[in-house]
């Protein structure tokens, strides 16, 4: 839909609708075209201020407009919606973005250090535990497909808010269900909330700051890595403090999701006050590009899927590998946390570096080689060289922020990013489902970690190959066919 440009004074004085998260950005534009940089009233351009830009400009809603194409008709324009009230709201939006990213992994990484206790408490076999490590990928693929449609129907703010609430409910309920089926069902609820946020948050970044995808993807990835590391490092100590109850050690992470709901509620309530409703009618159907016809989109999807396979195997089984090698449970949890913590500074720096490169393929290969070296160490001397292998695996896991950055760079518009992000993440997570299951089956039938580690190392080779293809300086819109 088209939005009129407002003056800075007007943007400070009017209430903000929920879907402003999809419309605030660094400039205004017309439907079907990328947003242009915002022009200030001053004759001399001032240095860009991201937070100020959020409060003083608007762009078309990418979820209600088609990708740029002369053959794709645009949806009917809707009345302009007023931006935020007061200077505090952009800071709340940035805080909401960071808090949401912080919650995208604790439901997963808190489980690894306590996997043995969970299996014992629920009578869970190693094969079922392998299924548990594959549930994230399945949920991300299934629910990620629905994210764009939900965002058009309810607004991205409401969807992310509901996602954080689903995480809170799922995490607090699952330890107390008393059965494997109940545990899996509650975990799936939490993962559904993570899935829709996985897809929408990179789109929000692209829309807010189309010319600063690298730095803000770095901030998002850094918060995500921090959440992963905190859950992996603190779950065992927190469990010990809470009388050794693994149920309490897992449920405590729901509090973080409750905190994340608060800034998003502000956005949702702002829309209700402005429109007198909590939802808008869905956007008119539009004809757009077929992302599935783009070779670059498929290369990105396969790269995303293989790096996700490695990440979920690491999060689900790395602590157990160390424990089976004689490392104490608390130390194994710390080693897993260090693997995640390495990604905190690198997740901020790597997208900035990648955004300055025309071809990100060499970065994908370098990270893959770190993974190969780490797997070799886990096979040869898992206990004696544990800290070295942890460092290498942490470097390898930075393929995730690299993939997110390439998603933002492989499309010309915010609408293109929302389609590319949904396609890449849904297909990629589907690809990653068999990996953890195969690792669990090999572990149970072989009685050791030799074969599973060989499988994990072997998957690094195609990951590096498709990473080279995905890193080429191409745009999805230039390759994809238009749906008529």
Secondary structure, DSSP 8 states (H G I E B T S, - for coil): -------HHHHHHS---GGGGGT-SS----TTS-------SSSS-----HHHHHHH-----GGGS--S-TTS------------BSTHHHHHHHHHHHHHHHTSSHHHHHHHTTHHHHHHHHT--HHHHHHHHHHHHHHHHHHHHHHHHHHHHH-HHHHHHHHHHHHHHHHHHHTTS-SHHHHHHHHHHHHHHHHHHHHHHHHHHHHH-TT-HHHHHHHHHHHHHHHHHHHHHHHHHHHHHTTT-HHHHHHTTHHHHHHHHHHHHHHHHHHHHHHSSS----------EEGGG-HHHHHHHHHHHHHHHHHHHHHHHHHHHHHHTT--HHHHHHHHHHHHHHHHHHHHHHHHHHHT-S--HHHHHHHHHHHHHHHHHHHHHTTTTHHHHHHHHHHHTTHHHHHHHHHHHS-SSHHHHHHHHHHHHHHHHHHHHHHHHHHHHHHHHHSSSHHHHHHHHHHHHHHHHHHHHHTSS--HHHHSEE--
